[in-house]
């Protein structure tokens, strides 16, 4: 599988190839999760503002406030932002393009009870579930 984000700089270079719970906690304690992270998710993915706000369980208005102002992002939103950014990075590396990753994440899939993988992104356990599927695909389980 082609690594399209292997020479990342900035935010993406700080996010490792796999992210453990302890790394997430350390990252949240030591880094300022801000609008740059949300804008990076938006730039790298095919996710609309509506989708991102749904994944983060916040209103569109709150999302726009976070994206365009220097308002502080609430603590309960920072972890899903970090995990979504990691998931997007992982997905782009697995699929090799934004178009391919977007098609996969928005297509009904056997491994997700016939639902779209994106259906699960509004919970941390769901983000992990989708990420586990990407890892399985990296190791040859190609559905």
C-alpha positions as a Markdown table, in Angstrom:
| # | Residue | x | y | z |
|---|---|---|---|---|
| 1 | Unk | 0.0 | 0.0 | 0.0 |
| 2 | Unk | 1.3 | 3.4 | -1.0 |
| 3 | Unk | 2.3 | 5.8 | 1.8 |
| 4 | Unk | 1.0 | 9.2 | 0.5 |
| 5 | Unk | 1.6 | 11.0 | 3.8 |
| 6 | Unk | 4.9 | 9.5 | 4.7 |
| 7 | Unk | 6.8 | 12.8 | 4.6 |
| 8 | Unk | 4.4 | 14.9 | 6.7 |
| 9 | Unk | 5.3 | 18.0 | 8.4 |
| 10 | Unk | 3.6 | 19.9 | 11.2 |
| 11 | Unk | 0.6 | 18.3 | 12.9 |
| 12 | Unk | 0.6 | 15.1 | 10.9 |
| 13 | Unk | 4.3 | 14.4 | 11.5 |
| 14 | Unk | 3.5 | 14.4 | 15.2 |
| 15 | Unk | 0.9 | 11.6 | 14.9 |
| 16 | Unk | 2.6 | 8.2 | 14.8 |
| 17 | Unk | 1.8 | 5.2 | 12.6 |
| 18 | Unk | -0.3 | 3.7 | 15.4 |
| 19 | Unk | -1.6 | 5.5 | 18.4 |
| 20 | Unk | -2.1 | 3.8 | 21.7 |
| 21 | Unk | -4.3 | 5.0 | 24.5 |
| 22 | Unk | -1.3 | 6.2 | 26.5 |
| 23 | Unk | 0.0 | 8.1 | 23.5 |
| 24 | Unk | -3.4 | 9.8 | 23.1 |
| 25 | Unk | -3.4 | 10.8 | 26.8 |
| 26 | Unk | 0.1 | 12.2 | 26.6 |
| 27 | Unk | -0.6 | 14.0 | 23.3 |
| 28 | Unk | -3.7 | 15.6 | 24.8 |
| 29 | Unk | -1.8 | 16.7 | 27.9 |
| 30 | Unk | 1.2 | 18.1 | 26.0 |
| 31 | Unk | -0.3 | 19.6 | 22.8 |
| 32 | Unk | -2.7 | 22.3 | 22.1 |
| 33 | Unk | -5.5 | 20.8 | 20.0 |
| 34 | Unk | -6.8 | 23.8 | 18.1 |
| 35 | Unk | -8.5 | 24.9 | 14.9 |
| 36 | Unk | -5.5 | 23.7 | 12.9 |
| 37 | Unk | -6.4 | 20.1 | 13.7 |
| 38 | Unk | -10.0 | 20.5 | 12.5 |
| 39 | Unk | -8.9 | 22.4 | 9.4 |
| 40 | Unk | -6.4 | 19.6 | 8.7 |
| 41 | Unk | -9.1 | 16.9 | 8.9 |
| 42 | Unk | -11.2 | 19.0 | 6.5 |
| 43 | Unk | -8.3 | 19.5 | 4.1 |
| 44 | Unk | -7.2 | 15.9 | 4.0 |
| 45 | Unk | -10.6 | 14.2 | 3.9 |
| 46 | Unk | -13.8 | 14.4 | 1.9 |
| 47 | Unk | -15.8 | 15.1 | 5.1 |
| 48 | Unk | -18.2 | 18.0 | 5.0 |
| 49 | Unk | -18.7 | 20.4 | 7.9 |
| 50 | Unk | -22.0 | 18.7 | 8.6 |
| 51 | Unk | -20.2 | 15.3 | 8.8 |
| 52 | Unk | -17.4 | 16.6 | 11.0 |
| 53 | Unk | -19.8 | 18.3 | 13.4 |
| 54 | Unk | -21.8 | 15.0 | 13.6 |
| 55 | Unk | -18.6 | 13.0 | 14.3 |
| 56 | Unk | -17.7 | 15.4 | 17.0 |
| 57 | Unk | -21.2 | 15.6 | 18.4 |
| 58 | Unk | -21.3 | 19.4 | 18.2 |
| 59 | Unk | -23.4 | 21.8 | 16.2 |
| 60 | Unk | -22.3 | 23.3 | 12.9 |
| 61 | Unk | -22.2 | 26.7 | 14.6 |
| 62 | Unk | -19.8 | 25.4 | 17.2 |
| 63 | Unk | -17.6 | 23.7 | 14.6 |
| 64 | Unk | -17.4 | 27.0 | 12.6 |
| 65 | Unk | -16.5 | 28.8 | 15.8 |
| 66 | Unk | -13.7 | 26.3 | 16.5 |
| 67 | Unk | -12.5 | 26.5 | 12.8 |
| 68 | Unk | -12.5 | 30.2 | 12.3 |
| 69 | Unk | -11.8 | 31.7 | 15.7 |
| 70 | Unk | -9.3 | 31.2 | 18.4 |
| 71 | Unk | -11.9 | 29.9 | 20.7 |
| 72 | Unk | -10.8 | 27.1 | 23.1 |
| 73 | Unk | -12.0 | 23.7 | 22.0 |
| 74 | Unk | -13.7 | 21.9 | 24.9 |
| 75 | Unk | -11.8 | 19.0 | 26.4 |
| 76 | Unk | -14.4 | 16.4 | 25.5 |
| 77 | Unk | -14.0 | 17.3 | 21.8 |
| 78 | Unk | -10.2 | 17.2 | 21.6 |
| 79 | Unk | -9.8 | 13.5 | 21.8 |
| 80 | Unk | -12.2 | 12.7 | 18.9 |
| 81 | Unk | -10.5 | 15.4 | 16.9 |
| 82 | Unk | -7.1 | 13.8 | 17.4 |
| 83 | Unk | -8.4 | 10.3 | 16.7 |
| 84 | Unk | -10.3 | 11.5 | 13.5 |
| 85 | Unk | -7.1 | 13.1 | 12.2 |
| 86 | Unk | -5.2 | 10.0 | 12.9 |
| 87 | Unk | -7.9 | 7.9 | 11.2 |
| 88 | Unk | -7.8 | 10.1 | 8.1 |
| 89 | Unk | -4.0 | 9.9 | 7.9 |
| 90 | Unk | -4.2 | 6.1 | 8.3 |
| 91 | Unk | -7.0 | 5.9 | 5.7 |
| 92 | Unk | -5.1 | 8.0 | 3.1 |
| 93 | Unk | -2.0 | 5.8 | 3.6 |
| 94 | Unk | -4.0 | 2.6 | 3.2 |
| 95 | Unk | -6.0 | 3.7 | 0.1 |
| 96 | Unk | -3.4 | 6.0 | -1.5 |
| 97 | Unk | -5.9 | 8.8 | -2.3 |
| 98 | Unk | -8.6 | 11.0 | -0.8 |
| 99 | Unk | -11.0 | 9.8 | -3.4 |
| 100 | Unk | -10.5 | 6.1 | -2.7 |
| 101 | Unk | -10.6 | 6.6 | 1.1 |
| 102 | Unk | -13.8 | 8.7 | 0.8 |
| 103 | Unk | -15.4 | 6.1 | -1.3 |
| 104 | Unk | -14.6 | 3.3 | 1.1 |
| 105 | Unk | -15.7 | 5.2 | 4.3 |
| 106 | Unk | -19.0 | 6.2 | 2.7 |
| 107 | Unk | -19.9 | 2.8 | 1.2 |
| 108 | Unk | -21.9 | 0.1 | 2.9 |
| 109 | Unk | -19.6 | -2.6 | 4.1 |
| 110 | Unk | -20.1 | -6.2 | 5.2 |
| 111 | Unk | -17.7 | -5.7 | 8.2 |
| 112 | Unk | -19.8 | -2.9 | 9.5 |
| 113 | Unk | -23.1 | -4.8 | 9.5 |
| 114 | Unk | -23.8 | -3.5 | 6.0 |
| 115 | Unk | -23.5 | 0.1 | 7.2 |
| 116 | Unk | -21.0 | 2.8 | 6.0 |
| 117 | Unk | -17.8 | 2.9 | 8.2 |
| 118 | Unk | -18.5 | 6.7 | 8.6 |
| 119 | Unk | -21.6 | 5.7 | 10.6 |
| 120 | Unk | -19.4 | 4.7 | 13.5 |
| 121 | Unk | -17.2 | 7.9 | 13.7 |
| 122 | Unk | -19.3 | 9.7 | 16.3 |
| 123 | Unk | -17.9 | 7.6 | 19.1 |
| 124 | Unk | -14.3 | 7.0 | 20.2 |
| 125 | Unk | -14.9 | 3.3 | 20.2 |
| 126 | Unk | -16.3 | 3.6 | 16.7 |
| 127 | Unk | -13.3 | 5.5 | 15.4 |
| 128 | Unk | -11.1 | 2.7 | 16.9 |
| 129 | Unk | -13.4 | 0.1 | 15.2 |
| 130 | Unk | -13.0 | 1.7 | 11.8 |
| 131 | Unk | -9.2 | 2.1 | 12.4 |
| 132 | Unk | -8.9 | -1.6 | 13.3 |
| 133 | Unk | -10.5 | -2.4 | 10.0 |
| 134 | Unk | -8.0 | -0.2 | 8.1 |
| 135 | Unk | -5.2 | -2.1 | 10.0 |
| 136 | Unk | -6.7 | -5.4 | 8.9 |
| 137 | Unk | -6.7 | -4.2 | 5.3 |
| 138 | Unk | -3.1 | -3.3 | 5.6 |
| 139 | Unk | -2.3 | -6.9 | 6.5 |
| 140 | Unk | -4.2 | -8.4 | 3.6 |
| 141 | Unk | -7.8 | -8.5 | 4.6 |
| 142 | Unk | -9.0 | -6.4 | 1.6 |
| 143 | Unk | -12.7 | -5.8 | 2.0 |
